[in-house]
Amino acid sequence: MNREWLLNAALLAGLVVVPGWAVWADEPFTIMLATRAVIFALAAAGLNIALGLGGLVSLGHAVFFGIGGYAMGVLASHAQNYTPLYDGVFTIQGTKSMPVIWLAAAVTSGLAAWLIGVLSLRTSGAYFIMITLAFGQMAYFFAISWPAYGGEDGLSIYVRNGFPGLNTLDPIQFYGLCLAWLCLVLWGYARLRRSPFGLALDSARQVPDRVRAVGLDPRRLQLVALVLSGAVTGLAGALFADLNRFVSPSMLSWQMSGEIIVFVIIGGVARLFGPVAGAVFYVMMEHWLGGISDYWQIFLGLVLLAVVLFGRGGLIGMICGKGRPDA
């Protein structure tokens, strides 16, 4: 067992022990911070599929995060107002059921990722980055000009959605749901990277010409990775909106896309627990340094600069060495 596995196990243990201590010490705010970190880690784990495996630097990943949030907001708002979502040839009702909302968030975000990918993957490099940024800005301004669901003021949900057998208003039970999703996605990422598809995707990132030579289409591989990435990030968006019981256009902003990329880079691109380390580190800095100065992002920028210059494997790579990431 190498150092990276030990560090991964320590991070996972921390995600279990710290909220458990917070319950014992009656510190609900600590549970909220931990939930925020886990949801951000889930969003970053989604990006890590496209960025870590596929080499796709997306500055529009907040589109999927925001679509997932609005999927929750739209369905829950119609349920709480007792108005149908669609009333035509057939009727579609809103819902407060988390499993249904998660499915809707993942499907709509995945479809959006497919549409964006079909158009964006015609380019590469800086052009791909700029096209994803353009899609992100279009989605952001669409949300601002969508008065039916709050426009730039956002949309509030009065009561958190429900999950069968659990009291989701209890912070630790909602945290458990978020942590379960994160563990499931990390397990899926580990399996995906070792699968034939994951190996082909990694090859398409490094030597696309050789992948074409064996009859595979690198763009198709990257498109599948982008769809999977978008679906996971959309799920994180739905959980984030449920945590705050609020959704707003800020979830679609380019700043949110940048934050998700920062989580991955600080933790370690393509590292299994890189998104977890990056998200936890970010939330800790935001909490501790944010109470000292409104300009705490300066310190975050210094850390990011140090990681990029001196620790190309992120925090996990700096601790465990620069060898090949283990899944």
C-alpha positions in Angstrom: 0.0 0.0 0.0 1.6 3.3 -1.1 1.5 6.7 0.3 -1.3 7.9 -2.0 -3.6 5.1 -0.8 -2.9 6.0 2.8 -3.6 9.7 2.2 -6.8 8.8 0.4 -7.9 6.7 3.3 -7.0 9.6 5.7 -9.1 12.0 3.7 -12.0 9.6 3.7 -11.7 9.0 7.4 -11.7 12.8 8.0 -14.9 13.2 6.0 -16.5 10.7 8.4 -14.8 11.7 11.7 -15.1 15.5 11.5 -18.9 15.5 11.0 -19.3 12.8 13.6 -17.4 15.0 16.1 -19.6 17.9 15.1 -22.7 16.0 16.0 -21.3 15.0 19.3 -20.2 18.7 20.0 -23.5 20.1 18.7 -21.7 22.1 15.9 -24.2 22.1 13.0 -22.2 24.8 11.2 -19.3 22.5 10.9 -21.5 19.9 9.4 -22.7 22.5 6.9 -19.1 23.3 6.0 -18.3 19.6 5.5 -21.4 19.2 3.3 -20.4 22.2 1.2 -16.9 20.7 0.8 -18.3 17.2 -0.2 -20.6 18.8 -2.8 -17.8 20.8 -4.3 -15.7 17.7 -4.3 -18.4 15.9 -6.2 -18.6 18.7 -8.8 -14.8 18.6 -9.1 -14.8 14.8 -9.4 -17.2 15.3 -12.4 -14.8 17.7 -14.0 -11.9 15.3 -13.3 -13.5 12.8 -15.7 -13.2 15.3 -18.6 -10.0 17.1 -17.5 -8.0 14.3 -15.8 -8.9 11.5 -18.2 -9.9 13.4 -21.4 -7.6 16.4 -21.1 -10.6 18.8 -21.7 -10.1 22.1 -20.0 -13.7 23.4 -19.7 -14.4 26.9 -18.6 -18.1 26.3 -18.9 -18.6 23.5 -16.4 -20.8 25.7 -14.2 -23.4 25.3 -16.9 -23.9 21.7 -15.8 -23.7 22.7 -12.1 -26.3 25.4 -12.6 -28.6 23.2 -14.7 -28.6 20.7 -11.9 -29.5 23.4 -9.5 -32.3 24.8 -11.6 -33.6 21.3 -12.2 -34.1 21.0 -8.5 -35.4 24.5 -8.1 -38.0 24.3 -10.9 -39.3 20.9 -9.8 -39.4 21.8 -6.1 -41.0 25.2 -6.7 -43.9 23.8 -8.7 -44.4 21.1 -6.0 -44.4 23.7 -3.2 -46.8 26.0 -5.1 -49.1 23.1 -6.2 -48.9 24.1 -9.9 -48.1 21.7 -12.7 -44.8 22.0 -14.5 -46.6 21.4 -17.8 -50.3 21.2 -18.4 -51.0 20.3 -22.0 -51.7 17.1 -23.8 -50.5 15.5 -20.6 -49.6 16.9 -17.2 -46.2 17.0 -15.5 -46.2 17.8 -11.8 -43.4 19.1 -9.7 -41.8 16.9 -7.1 -40.0 17.1 -3.7 -38.5 13.6 -4.1 -34.7 13.7 -4.2 -34.3 10.6 -6.3 -36.5 12.0 -9.0 -34.8 15.4 -8.8 -31.3 13.7 -9.0 -32.3 11.8 -12.1 -33.7 15.0 -13.7 -30.6 16.9 -12.9 -28.2 14.3 -14.2 -30.2 13.7 -17.4 -30.7 17.4 -18.3 -27.0 18.2 -17.5 -25.9 15.2 -19.5 -28.0 16.3 -22.5 -26.6 19.8 -22.2 -23.0 18.4 -22.1 -23.8 16.3 -25.2 -25.0 19.4 -27.1 -22.1 21.6 -26.0 -19.6 18.8 -26.7 -20.9 18.1 -30.2 -20.2 21.7 -31.1 -17.1 22.4 -28.9 -15.1 19.3 -29.8 -14.9 20.4 -33.3 -12.1 22.6 -31.9 -9.2 22.0 -29.4 -6.9 23.8 -27.1 -7.6 27.5 -26.5 -10.6 27.5 -28.9 -12.3 24.7 -26.9 -11.8 26.7 -23.7 -13.3 29.8 -25.2 -16.3 28.0 -26.7 -17.1 26.4 -23.4 -16.8 29.8 -21.8 -19.1 31.3 -24.4 -21.7 28.6 -23.6 -21.4 29.3 -20.0 -22.0 33.0 -20.4 -25.0 32.3 -22.6 -26.5 30.1 -19.9 -25.8 32.6 -17.2 -27.5 35.5 -19.0 -30.4 33.2 -19.9 -30.9 32.5 -16.2 -30.8 36.2 -15.4 -33.5 36.9 -18.0 -35.8 34.0 -16.8 -38.3 35.9 -14.7 -40.6 32.9 -14.2 -37.9 31.4 -11.9 -36.6 34.5 -10.1 -34.4 36.0 -12.8 -31.2 37.5 -11.2 -32.8 37.4 -7.7 -32.8 33.6 -7.8 -35.4 31.1 -6.6 -36.0 30.0 -2.9 -37.2 26.6 -1.8 -38.9 26.7 1.6 -38.3 23.1 2.7 -35.5 20.8 1.7 -36.6 17.9 -0.5 -37.2 14.5 0.9 -35.5 11.1 0.6 -37.4 7.9 1.6 -36.6 6.8 5.2 -34.5 9.9 6.1 -35.0 13.3 7.7 -33.1 15.4 5.2 -33.6 18.5 7.4 -31.2 16.8 9.9 -27.8 18.2 8.8 -25.9 14.9 9.4 -28.4 12.8 7.5 -28.3 15.1 4.5 -24.5 15.1 4.8 -24.6 11.3 4.7 -26.5 11.4 1.4 -23.9 13.7 -0.2 -21.0 11.7 1.1 -22.5 8.5 -0.2 -22.8 10.1 -3.7 -19.2 11.2 -3.5 -17.9 7.8 -2.6 -20.0 6.2 -5.4 -18.6 8.6 -8.0 -15.0 8.1 -6.8 -15.5 4.4 -7.0 -16.9 4.8 -10.5 -14.0 7.0 -11.5 -11.5 4.4 -10.3 -13.2 1.7 -12.3 -13.6 3.9 -15.3 -9.9 4.8 -15.5 -8.9 1.1 -15.5 -11.6 0.1 -18.0 -11.0 -0.3 -21.7 -12.9 3.0 -22.3 -10.7 4.8 -19.7 -7.5 3.5 -21.3 -8.7 4.5 -24.7 -9.7 8.0 -23.5 -6.3 8.4 -21.8 -4.6 7.4 -25.1 -6.8 9.9 -27.0 -5.6 12.6 -24.7 -1.9 11.7 -25.2 -1.6 10.3 -28.7 -4.8 10.9 -30.7 -3.2 9.8 -34.0 -2.5 6.3 -32.7 -6.0 6.0 -31.4 -7.3 6.8 -34.9 -4.9 4.3 -36.3 -6.6 1.5 -34.4 -10.1 2.6 -35.6 -11.3 4.6 -32.6 -12.6 8.2 -32.8 -10.9 10.4 -30.2 -13.7 13.0 -30.4 -16.4 10.4 -29.7 -14.4 9.2 -26.6 -14.1 12.7 -25.4 -17.8 13.4 -26.0 -18.8 10.4 -23.8 -16.4 11.6 -21.1 -17.9 15.1 -21.3 -21.4 13.7 -21.0 -20.5 11.7 -17.9 -18.7 14.7 -16.5 -21.7 16.9 -17.0 -24.1 14.5 -15.5 -22.0 14.2 -12.3 -21.5 17.9 -12.0 -25.3 18.4 -12.5 -26.0 16.1 -9.7 -23.7 18.1 -7.5 -25.6 21.2 -8.5 -28.9 19.7 -7.4 -27.4 18.8 -4.0 -25.8 22.3 -3.6 -29.2 23.9 -4.3 -30.8 21.6 -1.8 -28.2 22.5 0.8 -28.9 26.2 0.5 -32.6 25.8 -0.5 -31.8 28.4 -3.0 -30.7 28.5 -6.7 -29.5 31.6 -8.6 -27.7 32.5 -11.8 -24.4 32.7 -9.9 -24.3 28.9 -10.0 -23.8 29.3 -13.8 -21.2 32.1 -13.7 -17.7 31.7 -15.1 -16.4 32.3 -11.6 -18.0 29.1 -10.5 -16.4 27.3 -13.5 -13.1 28.7 -12.4 -13.6 27.5 -8.8 -14.4 24.0 -9.9 -11.1 23.9 -12.0 -9.2 25.3 -9.0 -10.5 22.4 -6.8 -9.0 19.9 -9.3 -5.7 21.7 -9.9 -5.0 22.3 -6.2 -5.9 18.7 -5.2 -4.2 17.1 -8.2 -5.4 16.6 -11.8 -6.3 12.9 -12.5 -5.7 12.0 -8.9 -8.5 9.9 -7.4 -8.9 12.1 -4.3 -7.5 15.2 -5.9 -11.0 16.9 -6.1 -11.6 16.0 -2.5 -8.3 17.5 -1.3 -8.8 20.6 -3.4 -12.4 21.2 -2.3 -11.7 20.6 1.4 -8.7 22.9 1.3 -10.7 25.6 -0.5 -13.6 25.5 2.0 -11.1 25.6 4.9 -9.4 28.6 3.5 -12.7 30.3 2.8 -13.9 29.7 6.3 -10.7 30.6 8.3 -9.2 33.3 6.1 -12.5 34.8 5.1 -13.1 35.8 8.7 -9.8 37.7 8.7 -9.9 39.5 5.4 -12.4 40.0 2.6 -9.5 39.6 0.2 -8.7 36.0 1.3 -8.6 34.9 -2.4 -5.1 36.6 -2.6 -3.8 33.8 -0.3 -5.7 31.2 -2.4 -4.0 32.7 -5.5 -0.6 32.3 -3.9 -1.3 28.7 -3.0 -2.5 28.0 -6.6 0.6 29.6 -8.0 2.9 27.5 -5.7 1.1 24.3 -6.7 1.3 25.1 -10.4 5.0 26.0 -10.2 6.3 23.5 -7.7 3.8 20.8 -7.3 2.4 19.7 -10.7 0.6 16.8 -9.1 -1.3 19.1 -6.8 -1.4 18.8 -3.0 -1.6 15.0 -3.2 1.3 14.9 -5.7 3.4 17.1 -3.5 2.8 14.8 -0.5 3.0 11.5 -2.3 5.4 12.2 -5.1 5.1 12.9 -8.8 4.6 9.3 -10.0 1.6 8.0 -11.9 -1.7 8.6 -10.0 -3.1 5.4 -8.5 -6.8 4.6 -8.8 
